[in-house]
């Protein structure tokens, strides 16, 4: 069989004490993982970035990105219940589209998850730095921002990336339990933001509604317009795919994964729309869009410094949940690729708590280095490119297996699959073309390097390679 087309069987991965993950998560843990990943930098920080690109029409950007992600989420739910193995879209591609495409998707996921961890670390640092300045801490400004913002290194971003790495090394269930309680703090804080801003809602802030138009057009290296903002705000929605990386650690994956993926996506879409509308109604978009902590900034402009401090404090406490979930997902994708032989197999080793220590530490260190040096918008844009590729592959995997293996038991069936799956593919392709030109160039360059690595190492070391 050609290395391009060889495929893994559609079944759960065998339990191997030395290269296996422990099943310790139930659907509340998985739903909280999804909410923890989805509600984070997207709503606390990128709301301002996207509003600066689309104006009040950023609400439509949220709706468009959410609709594309909803189509992809339904495809993920079918694949996750069909083949409950670690690896997410990498594994789904491996069982349906062949090893080479699976490698490209896995390589793209490595890019995505690592950069998401970095992006959220930078978002967290924006709120943490604001609290430090408000408390008059004598921290040199050069240590609170990366070179792009006139500093030397974003030390708070480096710190939080490494701190979350340490938390993940404690154990999967323990990390998921901490995540659950931090998610509750995050939801309470957002409910408080809505309560504080609703009395100040001014409909005039929504005029003109789309000052930069509806399509994506580039100026000064940024894509403006509703679709340009949607391509960035897309970053805010895709935490649900990290749930599928935990397939082997779910107690009842056929049920729990579906609840976690679909439930977290629906809940978070509603929350995003409400919070964004309240922010826009309380302050003109061009006022808060320049702030690295837009929600806290809005409350300060309304004369509520105490509430602003609470929101910023909640962000500082709860944003690490996003880093935790994506760092968790990255280590599981890395783990799956190593177990399949496409990366050095020793990276698939786990400790007595079922934690893949080597890849978790590697992910944390790389994320910390990137977070300390690069700006949020560039990191988020690059992360989106990898995610869009994974979403396209998952939607294609659903359609391929519906044709090739219609007899397989599907605990969750994507409704209207021949409408939903193509909509996910076309929507993701359009969002990809709405990204900045330099983002697309870097993405293809990254995968060109990845293909070379595969041809030189993975092709021969794969567990499916002929003896």
KENU-985873 format. One record per residue (C-alpha): residue number from 1; residue in one letter; x, y, z. Coordinates in nm, 4 decimals, decimal comma. Each point is the difference from the previous one (the first is absolute). Last residue first. Layout:
BEGIN
> NUM;A;X;Y;Z $
...
This chain:
BEGIN
> 467;X;0,8669;-0,4355;0,7565 $
> 466;X;-0,2558;0,1939;-0,2062 $
> 465;X;-0,0850;0,3405;0,1507 $
> 464;X;-0,3235;-0,0004;0,2018 $
> 463;X;0,1800;0,0660;0,3295 $
> 462;X;0,1500;0,3030;-0,1719 $
> 461;X;0,3809;0,0237;0,0206 $
> 460;X;0,0602;0,0013;-0,3783 $
> 459;X;-0,2530;0,2701;-0,0939 $
> 458;X;0,0563;0,1932;0,3240 $
> 457;X;0,3715;0,0747;-0,0427 $
> 456;X;0,1283;0,1567;-0,3240 $
> 455;X;-0,3330;0,0148;-0,1834 $
> 454;X;-0,1818;0,1210;0,3111 $
> 453;X;0,2570;0,2674;0,0831 $
> 452;X;-0,0132;0,1245;-0,3616 $
> 451;X;-0,3808;0,0120;0,0171 $
> 450;X;0,0216;0,2039;0,3198 $
> 449;X;0,2372;0,2554;-0,1514 $
> 448;X;-0,2530;0,0536;-0,2787 $
> 447;X;-0,2682;0,0155;0,2696 $
> 446;X;0,1674;0,2921;0,1738 $
> 445;X;0,0582;0,1775;-0,3334 $
> 444;X;-0,3691;-0,0413;-0,0868 $
> 443;X;-0,1028;0,1507;0,3335 $
> 442;X;0,2591;0,2789;-0,0207 $
> 441;X;-0,1278;0,1098;-0,3414 $
> 440;X;-0,3627;-0,0133;0,1162 $
> 439;X;0,0793;0,2156;0,3027 $
> 438;X;0,2023;0,2480;-0,2076 $
> 437;X;-0,3011;0,0511;-0,2266 $
> 436;X;-0,2271;0,0845;0,2924 $
> 435;X;-0,2976;-0,2306;0,0441 $
> 434;X;-0,3159;0,0385;-0,2101 $
> 433;X;0,1052;-0,2848;-0,2323 $
> 432;X;-0,0098;-0,2297;0,3039 $
> 431;X;-0,3483;0,1242;0,0916 $
> 430;X;-0,1222;-0,0916;-0,3476 $
> 429;X;0,1578;-0,3463;0,0193 $
> 428;X;-0,1526;-0,0532;0,3445 $
> 427;X;-0,3484;0,0931;-0,1232 $
> 426;X;0,0334;-0,2265;-0,3042 $
> 425;X;0,1055;-0,3019;0,2087 $
> 424;X;-0,2544;0,0568;0,2795 $
> 423;X;-0,2790;0,0553;-0,2546 $
> 422;X;0,1065;-0,3223;-0,1785 $
> 421;X;-0,0373;-0,1877;0,3337 $
> 420;X;-0,3356;0,1555;0,0974 $
> 419;X;-0,1856;-0,0443;-0,3301 $
> 418;X;0,0932;-0,3591;-0,0868 $
> 417;X;-0,0109;-0,0802;0,3737 $
> 416;X;-0,3591;0,1120;0,0506 $
> 415;X;0,0383;-0,1055;0,3653 $
> 414;X;0,3416;-0,1236;0,1172 $
> 413;X;-0,0596;-0,3442;0,1517 $
> 412;X;0,1103;-0,0712;0,3568 $
> 411;X;0,0363;-0,3609;0,1171 $
> 410;X;0,1148;-0,0870;-0,3541 $
> 409;X;0,0278;-0,3765;-0,0530 $
> 408;X;0,1867;-0,0653;-0,3228 $
> 407;X;-0,2038;-0,1412;-0,2915 $
> 406;X;0,0368;0,3126;-0,2170 $
> 405;X;0,3729;-0,0676;-0,0353 $
> 404;X;0,1343;0,1559;-0,3214 $
> 403;X;-0,2711;0,2550;-0,0736 $
> 402;X;-0,0765;0,1191;0,3554 $
> 401;X;0,3709;-0,0453;0,0743 $
> 400;X;0,0987;0,2483;-0,2711 $
> 399;X;-0,2642;0,2547;0,1050 $
> 398;X;0,1033;-0,0032;0,3675 $
> 397;X;0,3698;0,0156;-0,0899 $
> 396;X;-0,0630;0,3023;-0,2239 $
> 395;X;-0,1562;0,1884;0,2919 $
> 394;X;0,2963;-0,0978;0,2195 $
> 393;X;0,2560;0,1084;-0,2616 $
> 392;X;-0,1646;0,3402;-0,0478 $
> 391;X;-0,0084;0,0574;0,3756 $
> 390;X;0,3682;-0,0921;0,0353 $
> 389;X;0,1030;0,2389;-0,2784 $
> 388;X;-0,2040;0,2787;0,1603 $
> 387;X;0,1721;-0,0680;0,3314 $
> 386;X;0,3488;0,0333;-0,1439 $
> 385;X;-0,0836;0,3327;-0,1641 $
> 384;X;-0,1680;0,1281;0,3168 $
> 383;X;0,3178;-0,0433;0,2031 $
> 382;X;0,1856;0,2274;-0,2414 $
> 381;X;-0,2626;0,2740;0,0419 $
> 380;X;0,0018;-0,0335;0,3774 $
> 379;X;0,3796;0,0361;0,0191 $
> 378;X;0,0046;0,3039;-0,2292 $
> 377;X;-0,2793;0,1747;0,1919 $
> 376;X;0,1528;-0,0732;0,3426 $
> 375;X;0,3448;0,1476;-0,0642 $
> 374;X;0,3176;-0,2176;0,0120 $
> 373;X;0,2964;-0,0183;0,2439 $
> 372;X;-0,0896;-0,1394;0,3411 $
> 371;X;-0,2930;-0,2022;-0,1279 $
> 370;X;0,2244;-0,1798;-0,2524 $
> 369;X;0,2512;-0,1051;0,2696 $
> 368;X;-0,2741;-0,1067;0,2413 $
> 367;X;-0,1763;-0,2110;-0,2625 $
> 366;X;0,3270;-0,1786;-0,0838 $
> 365;X;0,0647;-0,0772;0,3687 $
> 364;X;-0,3521;-0,1209;0,0695 $
> 363;X;-0,0207;-0,2263;-0,3042 $
> 362;X;0,3326;-0,1665;0,0822 $
> 361;X;-0,1076;-0,0534;0,3622 $
> 360;X;-0,3264;-0,1646;-0,1082 $
> 359;X;0,1785;-0,2044;-0,2690 $
> 358;X;0,2430;-0,1507;0,2519 $
> 357;X;-0,2527;-0,0580;0,2788 $
> 356;X;-0,2673;-0,1984;-0,1826 $
> 355;X;-0,2246;-0,0262;0,3103 $
> 354;X;-0,1602;-0,3360;0,0898 $
> 353;X;0,0472;0,0476;0,3735 $
> 352;X;0,2795;-0,2621;0,0089 $
> 351;X;0,1913;0,1907;-0,2681 $
> 350;X;-0,0670;-0,0089;-0,3743 $
> 349;X;0,2293;-0,0820;-0,2948 $
> 348;X;-0,1157;0,1195;-0,3401 $
> 347;X;0,3092;0,2201;-0,0448 $
> 346;X;0,2079;-0,3200;0,0033 $
> 345;X;-0,1613;-0,0837;-0,3352 $
> 344;X;0,1920;0,2663;-0,1913 $
> 343;X;-0,2563;0,1576;-0,2369 $
> 342;X;-0,1943;-0,1771;-0,2754 $
> 341;X;0,0165;-0,3230;0,2031 $
> 340;X;-0,3737;-0,0275;0,0630 $
> 339;X;0,0641;0,0497;0,3724 $
> 338;X;0,1937;0,3172;-0,0837 $
> 337;X;-0,2885;0,1393;-0,2065 $
> 336;X;-0,2478;-0,0781;0,2777 $
> 335;X;0,2190;0,1596;0,2684 $
> 334;X;0,0539;0,3177;-0,2043 $
> 333;X;-0,3768;0,0240;-0,0429 $
> 332;X;-0,0448;-0,0661;0,3732 $
> 331;X;0,2627;0,2595;0,1003 $
> 330;X;-0,1669;0,2600;-0,2170 $
> 329;X;-0,3431;-0,0702;0,1473 $
> 328;X;0,1190;0,0394;0,3608 $
> 327;X;0,1813;0,3200;-0,0958 $
> 326;X;-0,3274;0,1077;-0,1565 $
> 325;X;-0,2016;-0,0764;0,3124 $
> 324;X;0,2485;0,1498;0,2449 $
> 323;X;0,0531;0,3174;-0,2006 $
> 322;X;-0,3751;0,0514;-0,0066 $
> 321;X;-0,0280;-0,0682;0,3742 $
> 320;X;0,2790;0,2561;0,0539 $
> 319;X;-0,2578;0,2647;-0,0937 $
> 318;X;-0,1830;-0,0576;0,3305 $
> 317;X;0,2015;0,1677;0,2758 $
> 316;X;0,1385;0,2922;-0,2003 $
> 315;X;-0,3330;0,0406;-0,1781 $
> 314;X;-0,1843;-0,0043;0,3324 $
> 313;X;0,2353;0,2662;0,1325 $
> 312;X;-0,0553;0,2144;-0,3079 $
> 311;X;-0,3763;-0,0304;0,0464 $
> 310;X;0,0304;0,0763;0,3727 $
> 309;X;0,2316;0,2943;-0,0680 $
> 308;X;-0,2461;0,1399;-0,2530 $
> 307;X;-0,2811;-0,0368;0,2524 $
> 306;X;0,1996;0,2082;0,2481 $
> 305;X;0,0956;0,2543;-0,2651 $
> 304;X;-0,3662;0,0633;-0,0921 $
> 303;X;-0,0028;0,3458;-0,1568 $
> 302;X;-0,1464;-0,1122;-0,3325 $
> 301;X;0,3411;0,0429;-0,1627 $
> 300;X;0,1395;-0,2375;0,2630 $
> 299;X;-0,2658;-0,2559;-0,0932 $
> 298;X;0,0887;0,0187;-0,3689 $
> 297;X;0,3714;-0,0376;0,0800 $
> 296;X;-0,0644;-0,3162;0,2039 $
> 295;X;-0,1759;-0,1506;-0,3013 $
> 294;X;0,2645;0,1232;-0,2456 $
> 293;X;0,3169;-0,1287;0,1757 $
> 292;X;0,2710;0,0519;-0,2664 $
> 291;X;-0,1712;0,3346;-0,0808 $
> 290;X;-0,0118;0,1415;-0,3528 $
> 289;X;-0,3493;-0,1329;-0,0770 $
> 288;X;-0,1459;0,1740;0,3076 $
> 287;X;-0,0417;0,3473;-0,1518 $
> 286;X;-0,0495;-0,0864;-0,3674 $
> 285;X;-0,2875;-0,2323;0,0926 $
> 284;X;-0,2047;0,2747;0,1647 $
> 283;X;-0,0791;-0,0937;0,3628 $
> 282;X;-0,2926;-0,1606;0,1878 $
> 281;X;-0,1918;-0,1361;-0,2976 $
> 280;X;0,3101;-0,1511;-0,1557 $
> 279;X;0,0954;-0,1743;0,3249 $
> 278;X;-0,3570;-0,1218;0,0548 $
> 277;X;-0,0266;-0,1397;-0,3543 $
> 276;X;0,3339;-0,1819;0,0376 $
> 275;X;-0,1111;-0,1554;0,3319 $
> 274;X;-0,3326;-0,1230;-0,1405 $
> 273;X;0,1427;-0,1459;-0,3214 $
> 272;X;0,2850;-0,1739;0,1787 $
> 271;X;-0,2249;-0,1584;0,2645 $
> 270;X;-0,2399;-0,1416;-0,2611 $
> 269;X;0,2856;-0,1543;-0,1992 $
> 268;X;0,1512;-0,1409;0,3207 $
> 267;X;-0,3018;-0,2078;0,0962 $
> 266;X;-0,0475;-0,1502;-0,3461 $
> 265;X;0,3684;-0,0971;-0,0373 $
> 264;X;0,0292;-0,1423;0,3521 $
> 263;X;-0,3020;-0,2251;-0,0507 $
> 262;X;0,1000;-0,1272;-0,3446 $
> 261;X;0,3528;-0,1057;0,0973 $
> 260;X;-0,0571;-0,1140;0,3591 $
> 259;X;-0,3269;-0,1824;-0,0622 $
> 258;X;0,1427;-0,1811;-0,3031 $
> 257;X;0,3202;-0,0898;0,1845 $
> 256;X;-0,1921;-0,1370;0,3001 $
> 255;X;-0,2207;-0,2441;-0,1896 $
> 254;X;0,2372;-0,2036;-0,2190 $
> 253;X;0,2923;0,0866;0,2278 $
> 252;X;-0,1382;-0,1614;0,3182 $
> 251;X;0,2829;0,0394;0,2519 $
> 250;X;0,1790;0,2580;-0,2141 $
> 249;X;0,3817;-0,0130;0,0122 $
> 248;X;0,0371;-0,1629;-0,3412 $
> 247;X;-0,2085;0,2727;-0,1632 $
> 246;X;0,1911;0,2860;0,1623 $
> 245;X;0,1159;0,1433;-0,3351 $
> 244;X;-0,3691;0,0353;-0,0856 $
> 243;X;-0,0410;0,2629;0,2692 $
> 242;X;0,2678;0,2165;-0,1636 $
> 241;X;-0,2315;0,0318;-0,2993 $
> 240;X;-0,2498;0,1869;0,2186 $
> 239;X;0,2459;0,2839;0,0531 $
> 238;X;-0,0757;0,1292;-0,3462 $
> 237;X;-0,2049;0,3042;0,0686 $
> 236;X;0,2226;0,2947;0,0866 $
> 235;X;0,2570;-0,0593;-0,2717 $
> 234;X;-0,2802;0,0508;-0,2534 $
> 233;X;0,0203;0,3589;0,1248 $
> 232;X;0,2963;0,0498;-0,2350 $
> 231;X;-0,1584;-0,1312;-0,3220 $
> 230;X;-0,3292;0,1570;0,1093 $
> 229;X;0,1733;0,3389;0,0247 $
> 228;X;0,1072;-0,0197;-0,3644 $
> 227;X;-0,3462;-0,1273;-0,0905 $
> 226;X;-0,1709;0,2994;0,1615 $
> 225;X;0,2456;0,2493;-0,1451 $
> 224;X;0,3737;0,0547;0,0390 $
> 223;X;0,2918;-0,2353;-0,0704 $
> 222;X;0,3246;0,1370;0,1451 $
> 221;X;0,3422;0,0656;-0,1590 $
> 220;X;-0,0517;0,3760;-0,0267 $
> 219;X;-0,3207;-0,0568;-0,1944 $
> 218;X;-0,1519;-0,3300;-0,1159 $
> 217;X;-0,3609;-0,0531;-0,1049 $
> 216;X;-0,2445;-0,2576;0,1365 $
> 215;X;-0,3649;0,0372;-0,1007 $
> 214;X;-0,2666;0,1692;0,2110 $
> 213;X;0,0997;0,3658;-0,0004 $
> 212;X;0,2467;0,1925;0,2159 $
> 211;X;-0,2553;0,2316;0,1684 $
> 210;X;-0,2478;-0,2882;0,0499 $
> 209;X;-0,2686;0,1185;0,2445 $
> 208;X;0,0425;0,3742;-0,0358 $
> 207;X;-0,1636;0,0276;0,2459 $
> 206;X;0,0047;-0,2695;0,2707 $
> 205;X;0,1117;0,2450;0,2692 $
> 204;X;-0,3326;0,1782;-0,0454 $
> 203;X;-0,1712;-0,2957;0,1720 $
> 202;X;0,1310;0,1130;0,3403 $
> 201;X;0,0097;-0,2625;0,2774 $
> 200;X;0,1022;0,1538;0,3328 $
> 199;X;-0,2413;-0,2031;0,2168 $
> 198;X;0,1219;-0,3158;-0,1796 $
> 197;X;0,3663;0,0558;0,0887 $
> 196;X;0,0145;-0,1071;0,3668 $
> 195;X;-0,2277;-0,3059;-0,0365 $
> 194;X;0,1775;-0,1197;-0,3148 $
> 193;X;0,3404;0,0307;0,1691 $
> 192;X;-0,1316;-0,1888;0,3048 $
> 191;X;-0,1171;-0,2883;-0,2207 $
> 190;X;0,3494;-0,0024;-0,1519 $
> 189;X;0,1551;-0,0241;0,3474 $
> 188;X;-0,2345;-0,2829;0,1037 $
> 187;X;0,0929;-0,1933;-0,3151 $
> 186;X;0,3741;0,0366;0,0670 $
> 185;X;-0,0291;-0,1036;0,3640 $
> 184;X;-0,1950;-0,3125;-0,1036 $
> 183;X;0,2708;-0,0800;-0,2564 $
> 182;X;0,2585;0,0174;0,2810 $
> 181;X;-0,1936;-0,2658;0,1917 $
> 180;X;-0,0089;-0,2425;-0,2944 $
> 179;X;0,3656;0,0650;-0,0942 $
> 178;X;0,1150;-0,1048;0,3482 $
> 177;X;-0,1926;-0,3253;-0,0489 $
> 176;X;0,1470;-0,0524;-0,3474 $
> 175;X;0,3548;0,0490;0,1323 $
> 174;X;-0,0579;-0,2583;0,2752 $
> 173;X;-0,1516;-0,2415;-0,2500 $
> 172;X;0,2947;0,0347;-0,2388 $
> 171;X;0,2894;-0,0076;0,2486 $
> 170;X;0,2546;0,2186;0,1816 $
> 169;X;0,1975;0,0645;-0,3198 $
> 168;X;-0,2850;0,2146;-0,1262 $
> 167;X;0,0522;0,2477;0,2860 $
> 166;X;0,3699;0,0362;-0,0805 $
> 165;X;-0,0789;0,0836;-0,3603 $
> 164;X;-0,2535;0,2533;0,1246 $
> 163;X;0,2770;0,1775;0,1942 $
> 162;X;0,2327;-0,0021;-0,3039 $
> 161;X;-0,2551;0,1752;-0,2216 $
> 160;X;-0,0912;0,2378;0,2839 $
> 159;X;0,3587;0,1143;0,0547 $
> 158;X;0,0844;0,0583;-0,3658 $
> 157;X;-0,3089;0,2172;-0,0429 $
> 156;X;0,0851;0,1957;0,3177 $
> 155;X;0,3554;0,0540;-0,1353 $
> 154;X;-0,0997;0,1581;-0,3302 $
> 153;X;0,3580;0,0596;-0,1127 $
> 152;X;0,2053;0,3041;-0,0994 $
> 151;X;-0,2611;0,2731;-0,0373 $
> 150;X;-0,0991;0,2377;-0,2798 $
> 149;X;-0,3295;-0,1655;-0,0843 $
> 148;X;0,1378;-0,2214;-0,2796 $
> 147;X;0,2992;-0,0902;0,2215 $
> 146;X;-0,2252;-0,1732;0,2541 $
> 145;X;-0,1709;0,1696;0,2916 $
> 144;X;-0,0009;-0,0053;0,3810 $
> 143;X;0,3748;-0,0373;0,0577 $
> 142;X;0,0920;0,3248;-0,1766 $
> 141;X;-0,2674;0,1712;0,2096 $
> 140;X;0,2187;-0,0508;0,3077 $
> 139;X;-0,2087;-0,1367;0,2920 $
> 138;X;-0,0374;0,2346;0,2978 $
> 137;X;-0,3501;-0,1113;0,0959 $
> 136;X;-0,2388;0,2946;0,0088 $
> 135;X;-0,3103;-0,2169;0,0719 $
> 134;X;-0,1648;0,1345;-0,3170 $
> 133;X;0,3234;-0,0692;-0,1880 $
> 132;X;0,0082;-0,3587;0,1231 $
> 131;X;-0,3707;-0,0451;-0,0786 $
> 130;X;0,0534;0,1210;-0,3576 $
> 129;X;0,3034;-0,2269;-0,0360 $
> 128;X;-0,2104;-0,3006;0,1028 $
> 127;X;-0,2730;0,0939;-0,2491 $
> 126;X;0,2415;0,0290;-0,2934 $
> 125;X;0,1978;-0,3043;0,1225 $
> 124;X;-0,3085;-0,2166;-0,0295 $
> 123;X;-0,0364;0,0989;-0,3658 $
> 122;X;0,3697;-0,0757;-0,0599 $
> 121;X;-0,0384;-0,3418;0,1655 $
> 120;X;-0,3126;-0,0520;-0,2098 $
> 119;X;0,2010;0,0559;-0,3161 $
> 118;X;0,2841;-0,2286;0,1102 $
> 117;X;-0,2294;-0,2901;0,0863 $
> 116;X;-0,1813;0,0581;-0,3284 $
> 115;X;0,3353;-0,0026;-0,1798 $
> 114;X;0,0925;-0,3432;0,1354 $
> 113;X;-0,3448;-0,1361;-0,0768 $
> 112;X;-0,0085;0,1179;-0,3588 $
> 111;X;0,3568;-0,0811;-0,1066 $
> 110;X;-0,0200;-0,3533;0,1404 $
> 109;X;-0,3413;-0,0239;-0,1638 $
> 108;X;0,1548;0,0870;-0,3380 $
> 107;X;0,2574;-0,2800;0,0394 $
> 106;X;-0,2846;-0,2376;0,0869 $
> 105;X;-0,1938;0,1164;-0,3062 $
> 104;X;0,3016;-0,0444;-0,2273 $
> 103;X;0,0732;-0,3406;0,1545 $
> 102;X;-0,3600;-0,1132;-0,0463 $
> 101;X;0,0176;0,1106;-0,3639 $
> 100;X;0,3037;-0,2230;-0,0469 $
> 99;X;-0,1471;-0,2904;0,1961 $
> 98;X;-0,3287;-0,0432;-0,1842 $
> 97;X;-0,3355;0,1760;-0,0344 $
> 96;X;-0,2306;-0,2098;0,2197 $
> 95;X;0,1611;-0,1555;0,3069 $
> 94;X;0,2993;0,2353;0,0011 $
> 93;X;-0,2109;0,3117;-0,0633 $
> 92;X;-0,2124;-0,0707;0,3071 $
> 91;X;0,3173;-0,0637;0,1994 $
> 90;X;0,1544;0,3359;-0,0922 $
> 89;X;-0,3376;0,1707;0,0472 $
> 88;X;-0,0013;-0,0968;0,3711 $
> 87;X;0,3157;-0,1828;0,1111 $
> 86;X;-0,1110;-0,2330;0,2777 $
> 85;X;-0,2341;-0,2779;-0,1087 $
> 84;X;-0,3777;-0,0306;0,0298 $
> 83;X;-0,0738;-0,0977;-0,3629 $
> 82;X;-0,3726;0,0295;-0,0759 $
> 81;X;-0,0937;0,2218;0,2967 $
> 80;X;0,2775;0,2479;-0,0837 $
> 79;X;-0,0779;-0,0165;-0,3729 $
> 78;X;-0,3688;0,0794;0,0455 $
> 77;X;0,0618;0,2787;0,2546 $
> 76;X;0,2740;0,1514;-0,2170 $
> 75;X;-0,2397;0,0254;-0,2926 $
> 74;X;-0,2587;0,1760;0,2177 $
> 73;X;0,2727;0,2339;0,1284 $
> 72;X;0,1043;0,0892;-0,3564 $
> 71;X;-0,3503;0,1213;-0,0821 $
> 70;X;-0,0106;0,1918;0,3282 $
> 69;X;0,3444;0,1479;-0,0709 $
> 68;X;-0,1211;0,1449;-0,3297 $
> 67;X;-0,3080;0,1434;0,1726 $
> 66;X;0,2075;0,1441;0,2849 $
> 65;X;0,2385;0,1742;-0,2386 $
> 64;X;-0,2969;0,1527;-0,1800 $
> 63;X;-0,1803;0,1030;0,3217 $
> 62;X;0,3116;0,1471;0,1614 $
> 61;X;0,0760;0,1959;-0,3165 $
> 60;X;-0,3625;0,1159;-0,0033 $
> 59;X;0,0525;0,1407;0,3500 $
> 58;X;0,3190;0,1598;-0,1333 $
> 57;X;-0,2414;0,2157;-0,1999 $
> 56;X;0,0478;0,2594;0,2754 $
> 55;X;0,3389;0,0863;-0,1563 $
> 54;X;0,1575;-0,2644;-0,2241 $
> 53;X;0,3776;0,0111;0,0519 $
> 52;X;0,0185;0,1962;0,3266 $
> 51;X;-0,2866;-0,2081;0,1343 $
> 50;X;0,2099;-0,3107;-0,0738 $
> 49;X;0,2919;0,1166;0,2176 $
> 48;X;-0,2338;0,1102;0,2809 $
> 47;X;-0,1920;-0,3265;0,0103 $
> 46;X;0,3376;-0,1735;-0,0275 $
> 45;X;0,0777;0,0701;0,3674 $
> 44;X;-0,2525;-0,1371;0,2519 $
> 43;X;-0,2354;-0,1651;-0,2498 $
> 42;X;0,2481;-0,1814;-0,2214 $
> 41;X;0,2681;-0,0166;0,2698 $
> 40;X;-0,2206;-0,2333;0,1978 $
> 39;X;-0,3357;-0,1629;-0,0479 $
> 38;X;0,0690;-0,2779;-0,2508 $
> 37;X;0,2649;-0,1944;0,1935 $
> 36;X;-0,1660;-0,0001;0,3421 $
> 35;X;-0,3384;-0,0578;-0,1618 $
> 34;X;0,1378;-0,3064;-0,1762 $
> 33;X;0,1873;-0,1305;0,3042 $
> 32;X;-0,3123;0,0647;0,2082 $
> 31;X;-0,1998;-0,2115;-0,2437 $
> 30;X;0,2629;-0,2740;0,0272 $
> 29;X;0,0058;0,0033;0,3808 $
> 28;X;-0,3817;-0,0025;0,0144 $
> 27;X;0,0026;-0,2864;-0,2568 $
> 26;X;0,2248;-0,2328;0,2047 $
> 25;X;0,3815;-0,0138;0,0079 $
> 24;X;0,2284;-0,2652;0,1584 $
> 23;X;0,0841;-0,2447;-0,2810 $
> 22;X;0,3792;-0,0332;0,0392 $
> 21;X;0,2251;0,0607;-0,3005 $
> 20;X;0,2082;-0,2737;-0,1633 $
> 19;X;0,3643;-0,0434;-0,1033 $
> 18;X;0,1458;-0,1838;0,3008 $
> 17;X;-0,3255;-0,1522;0,1277 $
> 16;X;-0,1238;-0,0841;-0,3522 $
> 15;X;-0,3745;0,0132;-0,0600 $
> 14;X;-0,0696;-0,0550;-0,3675 $
> 13;X;-0,1204;0,3025;-0,1995 $
> 12;X;-0,3714;0,0067;-0,0744 $
> 11;X;-0,0989;-0,1010;-0,3497 $
> 10;X;0,0034;0,1195;-0,3602 $
> 9;X;0,3141;-0,1802;-0,1191 $
> 8;X;0,3067;0,2096;-0,0885 $
> 7;X;0,0597;0,0966;-0,3613 $
> 6;X;0,2577;-0,0420;-0,2733 $
> 5;X;-0,0764;0,2399;-0,2883 $
> 4;X;0,3091;0,2193;-0,0393 $
> 3;X;0,2386;-0,2622;0,1403 $
> 2;X;-0,1074;-0,2227;-0,2902 $
> 1;X;-0,1326;-0,3459;0,0891 $
